[in-house]
Amino acid sequence: MTNSKKKETPKFRLRMKLDIGEDAIGPGKAKLLHAVDQHGSISAAARDMGINYRRAWFLLETMNTALGQPVALTTKGGSDGGGARLTDAGRAVLIAYEDCTRATHKSTYKILSDLHLTLASFKD
C-alpha cells in the first residue's frame, strides 16, 4: 500500500534575537518581560509561562547583567503581598524588541511567502 497523503510544504517563521553585550533577548525573555508587566509578579509570570520561579529569576538576572541595570524591580511580600514591575529600562527593551519583531516580520513576509510558493511548486 502506498501512502496517498500529500506532503505539505513547511511554513516558515522568522525568530528575532536582540543581542545585548554577552546576552540576548529573544522570544522567551520578551515573553517573560511581558508576563511580569501583565501580572505584576515574577511568580505569576513564571506560572503563566510554564517555567519555575528560579528559571524566571535567572532570566531576569541575565538581562540585568547584560544591560548593566535592572529590567524589573521587586517588592517584598507582606499584608499587601509582594510584586514586581518593569523598570523604565525593562519596558524600553521590551518595546524595542516588539517593534523590531513587527518590523522584521513585515519586511520579510513577502520573501518567506514567495519561498513557500516556490517550494510548493517543486512537489509532484
C-alpha positions in Angstrom: 0.0 0.0 0.0 1.2 3.5 -0.7 0.6 6.5 1.4 -1.5 8.9 -0.7 -1.2 11.7 1.8 0.4 14.7 0.1 3.3 16.1 2.0 2.7 19.7 2.9 5.3 22.5 2.3 6.7 23.6 5.6 5.6 27.0 6.9 8.4 29.4 7.6 8.7 31.8 10.5 11.5 34.2 11.4 12.6 34.4 15.1 14.4 37.5 16.1 17.0 37.9 18.8 18.3 41.2 20.1 22.0 40.9 21.2 22.9 42.9 24.2 26.5 42.6 25.3 27.2 38.9 26.1 23.5 38.1 26.3 20.5 38.2 24.0 16.8 38.9 24.3 14.7 36.6 22.2 11.1 35.5 22.2 11.3 33.7 25.6 12.8 36.6 27.6 10.4 39.1 25.8 7.5 36.9 26.8 8.8 36.9 30.4 9.1 40.7 30.5 5.6 41.0 29.1 4.2 38.5 31.6 5.9 40.3 34.6 4.4 43.5 33.3 0.9 41.9 32.9 0.8 40.0 36.2 2.9 42.3 38.4 4.7 39.2 39.8 7.6 37.1 38.8 5.9 34.0 40.3 2.7 34.6 38.4 4.7 35.3 35.2 6.6 32.1 35.6 3.4 30.1 36.2 1.8 31.7 33.1 4.8 30.7 31.0 5.0 27.2 32.5 8.5 27.7 33.9 9.6 27.6 37.5 10.3 30.8 39.6 14.0 30.1 39.8 14.3 30.0 36.0 12.3 33.2 35.6 14.5 34.9 38.2 17.7 33.7 36.4 16.5 35.0 33.0 15.7 38.4 34.6 19.2 38.5 36.2 20.9 37.7 32.9 19.1 40.6 31.3 20.0 42.9 34.3 23.7 41.9 33.9 23.7 42.4 30.1 22.1 45.9 30.4 24.0 46.9 33.5 20.8 47.9 35.2 17.6 46.1 36.4 14.8 45.3 34.0 12.4 44.7 36.9 12.1 45.7 40.5 10.6 43.6 43.2 8.9 44.4 46.4 8.8 42.0 49.4 5.6 40.3 50.5 3.6 41.4 53.5 0.0 42.4 54.1 -0.2 43.8 50.6 1.7 40.9 49.1 4.9 41.3 47.1 5.2 42.1 43.5 7.4 43.0 40.5 7.2 45.7 37.9 9.3 46.6 34.9 11.7 49.4 35.2 11.9 52.1 32.5 14.9 50.2 31.1 12.9 46.9 31.1 9.9 48.5 29.4 12.2 50.2 26.8 13.9 46.9 25.9 10.5 45.1 25.6 9.1 47.8 23.4 12.2 47.9 21.2 12.2 44.1 20.9 8.5 44.0 20.0 8.9 46.9 17.5 11.9 45.2 15.8 10.0 41.9 15.7 7.0 43.6 14.0 9.2 45.4 11.5 11.2 42.2 10.7 8.0 40.2 10.1 6.6 43.0 7.9 9.7 43.3 5.8 10.2 39.6 5.3 6.6 38.4 4.9 6.7 38.6 1.1 10.1 36.9 0.9 9.0 34.0 3.1 5.6 33.7 1.3 7.4 33.6 -2.1 9.8 30.9 -0.7 6.8 28.8 0.5 5.1 29.1 -3.0 8.4 28.3 -4.8 9.0 25.1 -2.7 5.4 24.1 -3.2 5.8 24.3 -7.0 8.6 21.7 -6.9 6.4 19.0 -5.4 5.0 16.2 -7.5 
